[in-house]
Amino acid sequence: MTTIAEFIDQAWNDHIGDPQGVAARLPQGVALLEQAPDKAGDFAQLAEHVLVAHLGDGDALARCLASLAPAAARHSDSEPALVRACLAAALVRGADTPAEPLPRAAAVRAHGSAVCGLASRGDVAAARSLLQSAAALARDAFPDDQDTPKALAACYHNLAAQLEEGPRGAERDALMMESARLSRSTWAEAGTWVNVERADYMLALCAAATGDGAQAVVHARSCLAVCESNGADAFERFFAHEALGRALAASGDASAAGEQLVRMRGLLGDIDESNRAYCQGSIDKLAPNCLP
């Protein structure tokens, strides 16, 4: 029998490729919570991410939260996650927000989920407006608050990543590039070199998606330089080379992009086996744009 922990892990693995399918399975997870109510908070975070951030469906999240309330009531530690999810559901619906207090970082993350949800529905103007509200909320944080700037940086990054994978359009692309740049600058202040390197990676991919190969190459080379100067492992270097390969392909240099593909393949054996299938997907995506 599947446990709720196994259910949640599998749902996280599946949700990027099939958010609708994971959403349809959520009632099964609610039933499994009867045996492990301590997982109600983890389940609420999953539901918030899938139903709001990916699908923009605040009504579905509200129904889901109502169904898991009995299990959550048996484990008080789950309450912060449920309150955050309730806020995300209200924000994406444009409804009145719940009165329960939340730590500022958690409130910013709830805003981030709703921002992504609005973008997923194509409401770019509303997404931009709510993103500005999240930034204003973070700016009011106390100087010694380390969590809120990181939450805001993650909000910017997640929105850029979602827009990069979606359809192109002038308004969407402008918000995507703005979010990617803000992610990079915010992580530079609040994060580690890994956060900065990954922000450079996203900037490269976003620029490549808009067809700006020259700018994409600049960001990809920055990503690779950060990896090299910090002794990054094979996993981080793999994606730095992917960013450069995609940037070079966008700039029209399929031969140079092919050289990066060779480097990616050379690193694959040094990457943990659990991540190789994901990395292989990146190779398969880049390969058609490269010359051997």
Secondary structure, DSSP 8 states (H G I E B T S, - for coil): ---HHHHHHHHHHHTTT-HHHHHHHHHHHHHHGGG-GGGHHHHHHHHIIIIIIIT--HHHHHHHHHHHHHHHHT-GGGHHHHHHHHHHHHHHHT-----S---HHHHHHHHHHHHHHHHHTT-HHHHHHHHHHHHHHHHTS-TT--HHHHHHHHHHHHHHHHHHHS---HHHHHHHHHHHHHHHHHHHHHS-HHHHHHHHHHHHHHHHHTT-HHHHHHHHHHHHHHHHHTT--HHHHHHHHHHHHHHHHHTT-HHHHHHHHHHHHHHGGGS-HHHHHHHHHHHHHHGGG---
